[in-house]
């Protein structure tokens, strides 16, 4: 691969990562329902995973392509959470929380393996 192609790919990957991270953050910016632990738990886990991805990129343990994929998965979970909340006046059912947590667990394991080999 030519150097300018590598540079272009890196710039595109970083831009895509920034876009996906901002999309995930925007989806999470809905005001949490005060005292609704299911919603708050899922949002806190998404925030924590984003911090882990950002630290992995900063440390060089996660490359831009991996970060973009991880951000895409977390953005998907955030969209699903928003859709679930919309159906229940800003709340999550136990079943919805279970499915979201299952997906979060899968992403968390992937991030761990990327950062710690």
C-alpha positions, 0 to 999 in steps of 0.5 A: 500500500502506498504511503499516501494511501495509508495516510488517507486510510488513517485519516478516514478511519480517524474521521469515522471513529470521531463521527461514530463516537459523537453519534454514540454520545449524542444517543446517550445525551438524553436526560436519564430518568431520575431514579431509573436504575436500568437506564442509568446502568446501561448508559454508564456502561456505554460511557465506560466502554467509550472511555476504555476505547479512547484509552486503548487508542491513546495507548496504541493498544487499539488501532483506528479500525478496531476503534471504529468497529467498537464505536459502531457496536456501541452506537448500535446498542445506544440506538436500541436502548433509545428505541426501547425507552421510546416504547416505555416512556423512558424506561427499560424492561428487565428483558430489554436490559438483559439483551442490552447487557448481553451485547455490552458484555460481548463488546466489553470482552472484545475491547479487553482482548484488544487491549490486553491481547 
